[in-house]
Amino acid sequence: MRTTFHFSTASRFCFAFLMAVVPAALFPNLAQAVLVTGPTIIQDNFTANDVVTGSDLNGRTPDTANLPGDKWDVLNQWSGGVRMTHMGLETGMIDTDNSARIGLASAGPYIKPTDMEIYARFKTVATGNDLVMRGALIGFSNVGASNGTSALWGVSVRGSDGLLSLVEGSASAGQQFAYAGTWDNSTFHEMRYWIDTTTGSISNFTFDGTPYTFTSSAFTDAVTNFGVYTASSQTGGSFPTYMDTFRISELVTPPPAPEPTSGLLVIGLVGLLARRRRVA
């Protein structure tokens, strides 16, 4: 005795349709790349790890991750940049009209990725209405410390009301959002977003867990060779930004993982189309 399976013309058509359509529907990770946070490129929690520079941020080595092997670059103006304890947290403080920048360019075995996530947990009291980057900007640059308000690409948050502004080349990109909720500049806030240096896009932006939609094509490889955070105020005096954690990570594509239950569903659908007939 042997058993054979026979399919009608309609069944063969349905089978071909299932094989063409169902895999893409049930296994979307086979059809398109899904990025996830991968290796950390730069991370500094501003602990007391650097005996060379002491409390000075300029020349400091990040304490957690530093694949490019660079050091923080901070101008010595106003109060400069110092590592200090603020509200019980170890922070990297920079004062009015200053920036802290660190290199991301390829170096040695490290290759600068095209897709990156930037994350910062910080507090700022810097404010002003005359320039779009007043407050604290979290982002990127194509040059070193230079000046607190030059050559900046990123998103700024105004210390007085939490207004979020997209900044491209230290100029307004014409995209702003009011802070969702009640703003409080006496506490720490969290900013996170992705960039693709091939397309220059910005995506997955969240501030204190709330998503906001910015669009751009300006975050190219050429302008993202430094990670940056700033403090910029319209009026004189001390209006600093306190950085608790600054991190830039690579975004990677995970290996596809087929879903066993979905695969069994496909087998079941195919089985329903078959007509079984025993042949002696």
C-alpha positions in Angstrom: 0.0 0.0 0.0 1.2 3.5 -0.7 -0.4 6.8 0.0 -0.3 9.7 -2.5 -1.7 13.2 -2.4 -3.6 14.8 -5.3 -4.3 18.5 -5.7 -7.0 20.0 -7.9 -6.2 23.0 -10.1 -7.9 25.3 -7.6 -5.9 23.8 -4.8 -2.7 24.2 -6.6 -3.5 27.9 -7.2 -4.3 28.4 -3.5 -1.1 26.7 -2.5 1.0 28.9 -4.8 -0.8 32.0 -3.4 -0.1 30.9 0.2 3.5 30.3 -0.5 3.9 33.8 -2.0 1.8 35.8 0.5 1.7 34.1 3.8 5.5 34.1 4.6 5.6 37.9 4.3 2.5 38.4 6.4 3.5 35.9 9.1 7.2 36.6 9.1 7.6 40.4 8.5 11.2 40.3 9.7 12.0 38.3 6.6 10.6 41.0 4.4 12.1 44.1 6.0 14.9 45.0 8.4 14.0 46.0 12.0 16.6 47.9 13.9 17.4 47.5 17.5 19.9 49.1 19.9 23.3 47.4 19.6 26.8 48.0 20.8 27.4 51.2 22.8 29.8 53.6 21.0 30.1 56.3 23.7 28.7 56.4 27.2 29.6 58.6 30.1 27.9 58.6 33.5 30.4 61.2 34.8 31.7 59.2 37.7 35.1 60.2 39.2 37.2 58.0 37.0 39.7 60.4 35.5 42.7 61.2 37.7 44.4 63.2 34.9 41.7 65.8 34.4 40.1 65.5 37.9 36.9 67.5 37.9 37.6 69.2 34.5 35.5 67.9 31.7 37.9 69.0 29.0 40.1 66.1 28.2 38.0 63.6 30.2 37.7 60.0 29.1 34.1 58.5 29.2 33.8 56.1 32.1 31.6 53.3 30.5 32.2 53.0 26.7 34.5 54.8 24.3 35.0 52.9 21.0 36.5 55.8 19.1 39.0 56.4 21.8 38.4 60.2 22.0 38.1 62.6 25.0 35.6 65.4 25.8 36.4 68.7 24.3 35.1 71.7 26.2 35.9 75.4 25.9 37.3 77.2 29.0 34.8 80.0 29.0 32.4 81.3 31.7 32.6 78.4 34.2 33.7 75.9 31.5 32.8 72.3 32.1 33.2 70.4 35.4 32.3 67.0 36.8 30.2 67.7 39.9 27.5 66.2 42.2 24.2 67.8 41.6 20.9 66.7 43.3 22.8 63.6 44.6 23.9 62.6 41.1 27.3 62.7 39.5 27.0 65.0 36.5 29.0 66.7 33.7 28.1 70.4 34.1 28.6 72.9 31.3 27.8 76.6 31.8 26.3 79.3 29.7 27.1 79.3 25.9 29.3 76.3 26.1 29.3 72.8 24.6 30.8 69.4 25.4 31.8 67.5 22.3 33.4 64.0 21.7 34.5 62.3 18.5 32.6 59.6 16.7 34.7 59.2 13.6 36.2 55.8 12.7 39.4 54.9 14.5 41.4 51.7 14.6 39.1 48.6 14.6 36.0 50.8 15.3 34.0 51.8 12.2 31.5 54.6 12.6 28.0 53.1 11.9 25.4 54.7 9.6 22.5 54.1 12.0 22.8 55.4 15.6 20.7 56.2 18.7 21.5 59.1 21.0 20.3 59.2 24.6 20.7 61.8 27.3 19.5 62.2 30.8 20.0 65.8 31.9 18.7 69.0 33.5 18.9 72.5 32.1 17.9 76.0 33.3 19.4 77.7 30.2 16.8 79.7 28.3 16.0 82.5 25.9 13.9 83.4 22.9 16.4 85.0 20.5 18.0 81.8 19.1 16.5 78.4 18.4 19.2 76.5 20.3 18.7 78.3 23.6 18.5 75.8 26.4 20.2 72.4 26.1 20.8 70.8 22.7 21.5 67.1 22.4 22.9 66.1 19.1 25.9 66.2 16.7 28.5 68.4 15.1 31.1 68.3 12.4 33.7 70.2 14.4 35.2 70.2 18.0 34.3 72.5 20.8 34.7 75.8 18.9 31.7 77.7 20.4 28.6 76.6 22.2 26.2 77.6 19.4 28.2 76.8 16.3 27.8 73.9 13.9 25.0 72.1 15.7 22.6 69.4 14.5 20.1 68.0 17.0 17.1 68.9 19.2 17.1 71.6 21.8 14.9 71.9 24.8 14.3 75.4 26.3 14.9 75.5 30.0 12.0 77.9 30.7 9.1 75.9 29.2 10.5 72.7 27.6 9.9 73.8 24.1 11.5 71.3 21.7 13.1 72.6 18.5 14.8 70.8 15.6 18.2 72.4 14.9 20.1 72.0 11.6 23.5 73.8 11.2 22.7 75.9 14.3 19.6 77.3 12.6 15.9 76.5 13.0 14.5 73.7 10.9 11.1 75.2 11.4 9.8 72.3 13.5 8.9 72.9 17.2 6.7 71.2 19.8 5.4 72.4 23.1 6.3 70.1 26.0 3.5 67.5 26.6 2.6 67.9 30.2 3.7 70.2 33.0 7.3 71.4 32.5 9.7 71.3 35.5 13.3 72.6 35.0 14.2 71.6 38.5 14.4 67.9 37.6 16.1 65.6 35.1 14.7 64.7 31.8 15.3 62.1 29.1 15.8 62.5 25.4 16.3 59.7 22.9 16.2 59.5 19.1 17.6 57.7 16.0 19.5 59.0 13.0 20.4 57.4 9.7 23.4 59.1 8.2 22.8 57.6 4.8 19.4 59.4 4.4 20.1 62.1 7.0 16.8 61.2 8.7 15.8 61.5 12.3 13.2 59.1 13.8 11.8 57.5 17.0 12.2 60.7 18.9 10.9 60.7 22.5 11.2 63.1 25.3 10.3 61.9 28.8 8.8 58.9 27.1 6.4 61.0 24.9 6.9 60.6 21.1 7.3 63.7 18.9 7.6 63.5 15.1 10.5 65.5 13.5 11.5 65.0 9.9 14.9 65.8 8.4 17.5 64.8 5.8 20.3 66.8 7.4 21.9 64.3 9.8 24.4 63.0 7.3 27.8 61.3 7.9 29.7 64.6 7.4 27.9 66.5 10.2 27.8 63.7 12.8 31.4 63.2 13.6 31.0 64.5 17.1 28.4 63.9 19.8 27.4 67.1 21.6 25.4 68.6 24.4 25.2 72.3 25.2 24.1 75.0 27.5 23.0 78.3 25.9 21.2 81.2 27.5 20.1 84.6 26.2 21.1 86.4 29.4 24.4 86.5 31.2 25.1 84.7 34.4 25.2 81.0 35.3 22.5 79.0 33.4 24.0 75.5 33.2 23.1 72.1 31.8 23.8 69.1 34.1 24.4 65.8 32.2 23.8 62.6 34.2 24.1 60.1 31.3 25.2 60.7 27.7 25.1 57.7 25.4 25.4 57.0 21.6 24.8 53.4 20.4 24.8 51.6 17.1 21.6 50.4 15.7 21.7 46.9 14.2 19.5 44.4 12.4 18.8 41.3 14.5 18.8 37.9 12.9 15.4 36.7 11.8 13.5 34.5 14.2 10.6 32.6 12.6 7.6 32.1 14.8 6.9 28.3 15.4 3.2 28.8 15.9 2.8 30.8 12.7 4.7 28.1 10.8 2.3 25.4 12.1 -0.6 27.6 10.9 0.7 27.6 7.4 1.1 23.8 7.5 -2.5 23.5 8.7 -3.8 25.7 5.9 -1.9 23.7 3.2 -3.2 20.4 4.7 -6.8 21.6 4.3 -6.3 22.0 0.6 -5.1 18.5 -0.1 -7.4 15.7 -1.1 -6.1 12.4 0.2 -6.7 9.2 -1.8 -5.3 5.8 -1.1 -4.0 3.8 -4.0 -3.5 0.1 -3.7 
